[in-house]
C-alpha cells in the first residue's frame, strides 16, 4: 500500500505535550486562552452550557472584552441542547460566534437538507495567537471534567502543540471558519517557531483532516497505510469502533503476520447502540489473533493510536462510517520514539482497567445479544 497524499507537510521544531482527560486538558486550554495577546480561535463540536461550558464561555468573554479577537465555531447538532442565551451573551461581549450547520429553523444560515443534518463539524480545536494549538477528542462539557470537580471523568486525550503545526491548525480553522460564514480574521495565522529550550520537541509532526468533498478519506488513508506497514505493534483506542471491511481486513492481516494488535474500546458506551454494532465484528478479529480490551473504569472517549512505538495520532476521528464519510474531523500525527513511548505507557495503564475479550466466552453470549448486535450493525451508517 502506498503512502497517502499529504495535505500538510511534516515539520520539525514542534513541541508536543500529551494531555490526558479533562484533569489535564481543561486547565491547559483555559491557561492558553488566558495567555492570549491577539487572537483566540475555538472550534468545538459540543460546547455545553453546563458548569464546564460556562467557565470557558466566561474566559472567552473576558478576553474579547480586553480587546483580543475571539472566534468561536460550534456545531449545531453537537451543541443542540446548549442554551442559545450563552452564545448570544458571548456575542454581546464581543466574541465572534458562528454556528456550523444550524438545525433550528430560526437560526441564521439554516438550510433544510441532508447535508445540514448529517455533515457535522466533529473537530475539537483551540488556537491561540497562531503559536499554540490544542486538539484531540475532548468536548467542553461536564462529562469531560474530573469527578472531583463535579464532572463524570470521561477517559479522553488531547495534545498541545507549539511550533509550525500550530500554524497548520490556525490555517485550517480559518478555512473552515470562512466556509461556515465567519468574517475574515483580523490577524491571519502566521508561522511561528516553538520556544527555544523547551522539553517535548519531536522529530516530526503534522495534521491530517477530513471534511469537504475530496477530503473525506484522508485520515482513514493514514490509518490504513500505517496499519498495513506495521511490523511490531498496533495499539488503537477508539470509543465508536465500527470499522469498514478494509480496515478490519488490514487489522487481521497484521495480526496474522505477527504484529501485536490491541484495540481498546468502551465496556459501556454513551451511545449503547454503537457498542452493540462494534461487538458484532469482534469474532472476525479475535479468531485471527487481534486482542480486544473493554475499558471499564469510566466512559472511554479518547481516539488515539500508537504504531510500532514511533507513529502516534490523537484526534477526533472515530473508526466508523460517520467519521469516514460525513464529519469534519481532525487528527494530529507525530513521528517520534520518545512521544511514542509515553503513548505506550498510557495505553498499557489503560489496559490494566480493560479486561480482554475471550473468544470462547464471547461465542457463548446469549442469542438475544447477538440479535441486537446484528440490528445495530445493520444501522451503522446512521449511528
Residue pairs with C-beta under 8 A, 6 or more apart in sequence:
1 224
1 225
1 228
1 229
2 225
3 225
4 218
4 221
4 222
4 224
4 225
6 206
7 207
7 208
7 209
7 215
7 218
8 165
8 168
8 206
8 207
8 208
9 206
10 204
10 205
10 206
10 335
11 163
11 164
11 165
11 168
11 204
11 205
11 206
12 164
12 203
12 204
13 163
13 164
13 193
13 194
13 201
14 161
14 162
14 163
14 164
14 165
14 166
14 194
14 201
14 202
14 205
14 334
15 161
15 162
15 163
15 194
15 195
15 198
15 199
15 200
15 201
15 202
16 159
16 160
16 161
16 200
16 202
16 205
16 332
16 334
16 336
16 339
17 28
17 159
17 160
17 161
17 200
18 157
18 158
18 159
18 314
18 339
18 342
18 343
18 346
19 25
19 28
19 134
19 136
19 157
19 158
19 159
19 160
20 156
20 157
20 346
21 138
21 144
21 146
21 153
21 154
21 155
21 156
21 157
22 52
22 138
22 144
22 145
22 146
22 149
22 151
22 153
22 154
22 156
23 146
24 158
25 134
25 136
25 138
25 144
25 156
25 157
25 158
26 52
26 138
26 140
26 144
26 145
28 134
28 158
28 160
29 56
29 126
29 134
29 158
30 55
30 56
30 59
32 126
32 128
32 132
32 134
32 160
33 40
33 56
33 59
33 60
33 63
33 126
33 128
34 59
34 63
35 128
35 129
35 132
36 63
36 68
36 128
36 129
37 68
37 129
38 68
38 69
38 129
38 187
39 68
39 69
39 70
39 71
39 127
39 128
39 129
39 130
39 185
39 186
39 187
40 60
40 63
40 68
40 69
40 70
40 71
40 126
40 127
40 128
41 70
41 71
41 73
41 125
41 126
41 127
41 128
41 170
41 173
41 174
41 177
41 185
42 56
42 60
42 70
42 71
42 72
42 73
42 125
42 126
43 73
43 74
43 121
43 123
43 124
43 125
43 126
43 173
43 176
43 177
44 72
44 73
44 74
44 75
44 78
44 79
44 123
44 124
44 125
44 139
44 140
45 74
45 75
45 78
45 79
45 120
45 121
45 122
45 123
45 124
45 139
45 316
46 75
46 78
46 79
46 139
46 140
46 141
47 53
47 56
47 57
47 72
47 74
47 78
47 79
47 82
47 139
47 140
47 141
48 79
48 81
48 82
48 139
48 140
48 141
48 142
49 57
49 82
49 83
49 85
49 86
50 141
50 142
51 142
51 145
51 150
51 151
52 140
52 141
52 142
52 144
52 145
52 151
53 82
53 86
53 140
53 141
53 142
54 86
56 140
57 86
57 89
57 90
60 70
60 72
60 90
60 95
61 70
61 89
61 90
61 93
61 94
61 95
63 70
64 70
64 90
64 93
64 94
64 95
65 93
65 94
69 96
69 185
69 186
69 187
70 94
70 95
70 96
71 95
71 96
71 98
71 173
71 177
71 182
71 185
72 87
72 90
72 95
72 96
72 97
72 98
73 98
73 99
73 100
73 121
73 173
73 176
73 177
73 180
73 182
74 82
74 87
74 97
74 98
74 99
74 100
75 99
75 100
75 101
75 120
75 121
75 122
76 99
76 100
76 101
76 102
76 103
76 104
76 107
76 116
76 120
77 101
77 103
77 117
77 120
78 120
78 121
78 122
78 139
79 99
80 103
84 104
87 97
87 99
90 97
91 97
96 182
96 183
98 177
98 180
98 181
98 182
99 107
99 108
99 109
100 120
100 121
100 180
101 111
101 115
101 116
101 117
101 119
101 120
101 121
101 180
102 108
102 109
102 110
102 116
103 110
103 116
103 117
104 110
105 112
108 181
109 180
109 181
110 116
118 326
119 211
119 326
119 327
119 328
120 322
120 326
120 327
120 328
121 176
121 180
121 211
121 327
121 328
122 316
122 322
122 323
122 327
122 328
122 329
123 135
123 176
123 209
123 316
123 328
123 329
123 330
124 135
124 136
124 137
124 138
124 139
124 158
124 316
124 330
125 133
125 134
125 135
125 169
125 172
125 173
125 330
126 133
126 134
126 135
127 133
127 134
127 166
127 169
127 170
127 173
127 189
130 166
130 167
130 170
130 187
130 189
130 190
130 192
131 162
131 166
131 192
132 160
132 161
132 162
132 166
133 160
133 161
133 162
133 165
133 166
133 168
133 169
133 170
134 158
134 159
134 160
134 161
135 158
135 159
135 161
135 169
135 207
135 314
135 315
135 316
135 330
135 331
135 332
136 156
136 157
136 158
136 159
136 302
136 303
136 314
136 315
136 316
136 332
137 156
137 157
137 158
137 239
137 301
137 302
137 303
137 304
137 314
137 315
137 316
138 144
138 156
138 157
138 158
138 301
142 150
142 151
142 152
143 151
143 152
143 154
143 270
143 299
143 301
144 151
144 152
144 154
144 156
144 301
145 151
145 152
145 153
146 153
147 153
152 298
152 299
153 298
154 298
154 299
154 300
154 301
155 295
155 297
155 298
155 299
155 300
155 301
155 302
155 350
156 301
156 302
157 237
157 302
157 303
157 304
157 314
157 346
158 314
159 314
159 332
159 334
161 169
161 205
161 332
162 194
162 195
162 198
163 192
163 193
163 194
163 205
164 191
164 192
164 193
164 205
165 205
165 206
165 207
165 332
166 189
166 192
167 189
167 190
167 191
167 192
168 206
168 207
169 207
170 189
171 189
172 207
172 209
172 330
173 189
174 185
174 188
174 189
176 211
176 328
177 185
178 184
179 212
194 201
200 339
202 334
202 335
202 336
202 338
202 339
203 335
203 336
203 337
204 334
204 335
204 336
205 332
205 333
205 334
205 335
205 336
206 332
206 333
207 330
207 331
207 332
207 333
208 218
208 219
208 222
208 313
208 330
208 331
208 333
209 215
209 218
209 219
209 328
209 329
209 330
209 331
210 216
210 217
210 218
210 219
210 220
210 317
210 323
210 324
210 327
210 328
210 329
210 330
211 327
211 328
211 329
212 328
216 324
216 325
216 326
217 324
219 315
219 317
219 323
219 329
219 331
220 247
220 317
220 323
220 324
222 313
222 331
222 333
223 247
223 305
223 313
223 317
223 319
224 246
224 247
224 250
226 234
226 305
226 307
226 311
227 234
227 247
227 250
227 251
227 254
227 307
228 250
228 253
228 254
230 254
230 259
230 307
230 308
231 259
231 308
232 259
232 260
232 308
232 309
233 259
233 260
233 261
233 262
233 306
233 307
233 308
233 309
234 251
234 254
234 259
234 260
234 261
234 262
234 305
234 307
235 260
235 262
235 264
235 305
235 306
235 307
235 343
235 344
235 347
236 262
236 263
236 264
236 304
236 305
236 319
237 263
237 264
237 300
237 302
237 303
237 304
237 305
237 347
237 350
238 263
238 264
238 265
238 303
238 318
238 319
239 265
239 266
239 269
239 299
239 300
239 301
239 302
239 303
239 318
240 269
240 271
240 274
240 278
240 318
240 319
240 320
240 322
240 323
240 383
241 263
241 265
241 278
241 318
241 319
241 320
242 274
242 277
242 278
242 281
242 319
242 320
242 321
242 377
242 380
242 383
243 251
243 281
243 319
243 320
244 321
244 324
247 319
248 281
248 284
248 285
251 261
251 263
251 285
251 290
252 284
252 285
252 288
252 290
254 261
255 261
255 285
255 288
255 289
255 290
256 288
256 289
260 291
261 289
261 290
261 291
262 290
262 291
262 292
262 293
262 347
262 351
263 285
263 290
263 291
263 292
263 293
264 293
264 295
264 300
264 347
264 350
264 351
264 354
265 275
265 278
265 292
265 293
265 294
265 295
265 300
266 275
266 294
266 295
266 299
266 300
267 294
267 295
267 296
267 300
267 354
267 355
268 275
268 296
268 299
269 275
269 299
269 300
270 299
270 301
271 383
273 376
273 379
273 383
274 320
274 376
274 383
276 369
276 372
276 373
276 375
276 376
276 377
277 373
277 376
277 377
277 379
277 380
277 383
279 369
279 373
280 373
280 374
280 376
280 377
281 377
282 292
282 357
282 362
283 359
283 362
283 363
285 292
286 292
286 357
286 359
286 362
287 359
291 356
292 356
292 357
293 350
293 351
293 354
293 355
293 356
293 357
294 354
294 355
294 357
295 350
295 353
295 354
296 353
296 354
296 355
297 353
297 354
302 314
303 314
303 315
303 316
303 317
303 318
303 331
304 312
304 313
304 314
304 315
304 343
304 347
305 311
305 312
305 313
306 312
306 340
306 343
306 344
306 347
308 340
309 337
309 340
309 341
309 344
310 335
310 336
310 337
310 340
311 333
311 334
311 335
311 340
312 333
312 334
312 335
312 336
312 339
312 340
312 343
313 331
313 332
313 333
313 334
314 331
314 332
315 329
315 330
315 331
315 332
316 323
316 327
316 329
316 330
316 331
317 323
317 329
317 330
317 331
320 380
320 383
321 380
321 381
321 383
322 381
322 383
323 329
325 381
334 340
376 383
